[in-house]
Amino acid sequence: MADIFEEVDEEVRKDQFSEIWQKYGKFIVVGAIIALASSVGYVFWDNYQLKQKAESSAQLEQALKFIDAEKEADANQVLEALAQNGTAGYALLARFRGAGIKVQAGEYAAAAEIYDALSADSGIDTLYRDLARLYSVMQRIDNDDPARLETELKPLLATNGAWRFSARELAAVVALRQRNTNSAKTHFKALIDDGATPPGLRRRASEMLRAIDGS
């Protein structure tokens, strides 16, 4: 008797399953396909990113070899391609390195243009945009309008700024260009008094302060 009930119960479950499958089977299959596609897609995308990073790394390594061999034209060509097609981090590094080649070649205005473009790029983290601004000021510090340079440096002097120490040193140099020794001394003294100032920079600030005072 129990066997009969079990068979009936089995048939009922089969009918229920058949009904559920008819109503929702397509959705279940589609859902499974989407889930599988998502998983496979993630794996493919992850592998693609790894491949892209490897390619970008190889490009950068090639550019550095050209730089060491003093083949600037070849290095620039590779770096420009990397800046256009490389993964985000490598593309950013390529742009900075390309500007560095200009600096080494004494092409300061061209380097400043690259740094200015980096600084104005809203797709880049603020940390690197500020660094680009700092580098741009460095290239123009001898011949650009001091007031303009002072304005550009001001935001970088914030107490929580990542590049505040170098920015303050440059601000002191700009003040000296304007023959504003009081402002220069204020910047140098601030560097000396700040316990977080890197030792080498603090030493330079002390030497400059003594030179200004004539002692």
C-alpha positions as CSV (number, residue, x, y, z in Angstrom):
1,M,0.0,0.0,0.0
2,A,2.8,2.3,0.8
3,D,4.3,1.7,-2.6
4,I,1.1,2.9,-4.2
5,F,1.1,6.2,-2.3
6,E,4.8,6.7,-3.1
7,E,4.1,6.1,-6.8
8,V,1.1,8.6,-6.6
9,D,3.3,11.1,-4.8
10,E,6.0,10.7,-7.4
11,E,3.5,11.3,-10.2
12,V,2.2,14.4,-8.4
13,R,5.7,15.8,-8.1
14,K,6.4,15.1,-11.7
15,D,3.2,16.9,-12.8
16,Q,4.1,19.8,-10.5
17,F,7.6,19.9,-12.0
18,S,6.2,19.8,-15.5
19,E,3.9,22.6,-14.8
20,I,6.6,24.7,-13.2
21,W,8.9,24.0,-16.1
22,Q,6.3,25.0,-18.7
23,K,5.7,28.3,-16.9
24,Y,9.2,29.2,-15.8
25,G,11.6,26.8,-17.6
26,K,12.6,29.4,-20.3
27,F,13.3,31.9,-17.6
28,I,15.5,29.4,-15.6
29,V,17.4,28.6,-18.8
30,V,17.9,32.2,-19.7
31,G,19.0,33.0,-16.1
32,A,21.5,30.1,-16.2
33,I,22.9,31.3,-19.5
34,I,23.2,34.8,-18.2
35,A,24.9,33.6,-15.0
36,L,27.3,31.5,-17.0
37,A,28.0,34.2,-19.6
38,S,28.7,36.6,-16.7
39,S,31.2,34.2,-15.2
40,V,32.9,33.5,-18.5
41,G,32.8,37.1,-19.3
42,Y,34.5,38.0,-16.1
43,V,37.2,35.4,-16.7
44,F,37.8,36.6,-20.2
45,W,37.9,40.3,-19.0
46,D,40.3,39.4,-16.2
47,N,42.6,37.6,-18.6
48,Y,42.3,40.5,-21.1
49,Q,43.3,43.0,-18.4
50,L,46.2,40.9,-17.4
51,K,47.3,40.6,-21.0
52,Q,46.9,44.3,-21.5
53,K,49.0,45.1,-18.4
54,A,51.7,42.7,-19.6
55,E,51.7,44.4,-23.0
56,S,51.9,47.8,-21.4
57,S,54.7,46.7,-19.1
58,A,56.6,45.4,-22.1
59,Q,56.1,48.7,-23.9
60,L,57.4,50.7,-21.0
61,E,60.4,48.4,-20.6
62,Q,61.2,48.9,-24.3
63,A,60.9,52.7,-24.0
64,L,63.3,52.7,-21.0
65,K,65.8,50.6,-23.0
66,F,65.6,53.2,-25.8
67,I,66.2,56.0,-23.2
68,D,69.2,54.2,-21.8
69,A,70.5,53.8,-25.3
70,E,69.9,57.6,-25.9
71,K,67.5,56.8,-28.7
72,E,65.0,59.5,-27.8
73,A,63.0,59.4,-31.0
74,D,62.3,55.7,-30.6
75,A,61.6,56.1,-26.9
76,N,59.1,58.9,-27.6
77,Q,57.4,56.8,-30.3
78,V,56.8,53.9,-27.9
79,L,55.7,56.2,-25.0
80,E,53.2,58.1,-27.2
81,A,51.7,54.7,-28.3
82,L,51.6,53.6,-24.6
83,A,50.0,56.9,-23.6
84,Q,47.3,56.3,-26.2
85,N,46.6,52.6,-25.9
86,G,48.1,51.4,-22.6
87,T,46.3,50.6,-19.4
88,A,45.5,53.6,-17.2
89,G,48.5,53.5,-14.9
90,Y,51.0,52.8,-17.6
91,A,49.5,55.4,-19.9
92,L,49.9,58.0,-17.1
93,L,53.4,56.9,-16.4
94,A,54.2,57.2,-20.2
95,R,53.0,60.8,-20.3
96,F,55.1,61.7,-17.3
97,R,58.1,59.9,-18.7
98,G,57.7,61.6,-22.1
99,A,57.8,65.0,-20.4
100,G,60.9,63.9,-18.5
101,I,62.6,63.2,-21.9
102,K,61.9,66.8,-22.9
103,V,63.4,68.1,-19.7
104,Q,66.6,66.0,-20.2
105,A,66.8,67.4,-23.7
106,G,66.5,71.0,-22.4
107,E,63.1,71.4,-24.1
108,Y,61.5,73.0,-21.0
109,A,58.6,74.7,-22.7
110,A,57.6,71.5,-24.4
111,A,57.8,69.6,-21.1
112,A,55.7,72.3,-19.4
113,E,53.0,71.8,-22.1
114,I,52.8,68.1,-21.3
115,Y,52.7,68.7,-17.6
116,D,50.0,71.4,-18.1
117,A,47.9,68.9,-20.1
118,L,48.3,66.3,-17.3
119,S,47.3,68.9,-14.7
120,A,44.2,69.8,-16.6
121,D,43.1,66.2,-17.2
122,S,40.1,65.6,-15.1
123,G,40.4,61.9,-15.6
124,I,43.5,61.7,-13.5
125,D,43.7,61.5,-9.8
126,T,44.2,64.9,-8.1
127,L,47.5,63.6,-6.6
128,Y,49.1,63.3,-10.0
129,R,47.4,66.4,-11.4
130,D,49.0,68.4,-8.6
131,L,52.4,66.7,-9.2
132,A,52.1,67.7,-12.9
133,R,51.4,71.3,-11.9
134,L,54.4,71.3,-9.6
135,Y,56.6,70.0,-12.5
136,S,55.2,72.5,-14.9
137,V,56.1,75.4,-12.5
138,M,59.6,73.9,-12.2
139,Q,60.1,74.2,-16.0
140,R,58.9,77.8,-16.1
141,I,60.3,79.1,-12.9
142,D,63.1,81.1,-14.6
143,N,61.2,82.9,-17.3
144,D,57.4,82.8,-16.6
145,D,55.5,85.6,-14.9
146,P,56.3,85.2,-11.1
147,A,52.8,86.3,-10.1
148,R,51.3,83.6,-12.3
149,L,53.6,81.0,-10.9
150,E,52.8,82.1,-7.4
151,T,49.1,81.7,-8.1
152,E,49.6,78.2,-9.5
153,L,51.6,77.2,-6.4
154,K,49.2,78.5,-3.8
155,P,46.8,75.6,-3.9
156,L,49.7,73.2,-3.5
157,L,50.8,74.8,-0.2
158,A,47.8,73.5,1.7
159,T,48.8,71.9,5.0
160,N,47.5,68.5,3.9
161,G,48.9,68.8,0.4
162,A,51.0,65.8,-0.7
163,W,53.6,68.1,-2.5
164,R,53.5,71.0,-0.1
165,F,57.2,70.9,0.9
166,S,58.4,71.1,-2.7
167,A,55.7,73.6,-3.5
168,R,56.8,75.9,-0.6
169,E,60.5,75.7,-1.7
170,L,59.5,76.7,-5.2
171,A,57.3,79.5,-3.8
172,A,60.4,80.8,-1.9
173,V,62.4,80.8,-5.2
174,V,59.6,82.7,-6.9
175,A,59.6,85.2,-4.1
176,L,63.3,85.7,-4.6
177,R,62.8,86.3,-8.3
178,Q,60.5,89.2,-7.2
179,R,63.1,90.4,-4.8
180,N,60.6,89.8,-2.0
181,T,63.1,88.5,0.6
182,N,60.6,88.7,3.4
183,S,58.2,86.3,1.7
184,A,61.1,84.0,0.7
185,K,62.3,83.9,4.3
186,T,58.8,83.1,5.6
187,H,58.6,80.1,3.2
188,F,62.1,78.9,4.1
189,K,61.4,79.3,7.9
190,A,58.2,77.4,7.5
191,L,60.1,74.5,6.0
192,I,62.6,74.6,8.8
193,D,60.0,74.7,11.5
194,D,57.8,71.9,10.1
195,G,58.8,68.6,11.7
196,A,57.5,66.7,8.7
197,T,59.8,68.5,6.2
198,P,62.2,66.0,4.5
199,P,65.8,66.4,5.9
200,G,67.4,67.3,2.6
201,L,64.8,70.0,1.9
202,R,65.1,71.4,5.5
203,R,68.9,71.6,5.0
204,R,68.5,73.5,1.8
205,A,66.0,75.9,3.4
206,S,68.5,76.6,6.3
207,E,71.3,77.3,3.8
208,M,69.1,79.6,1.8
209,L,67.9,81.4,4.9
210,R,71.5,82.0,6.0
211,A,72.5,83.2,2.5
212,I,69.6,85.7,2.6
213,D,70.6,87.0,6.0
214,G,74.2,87.2,4.9
215,S,75.5,85.0,7.7
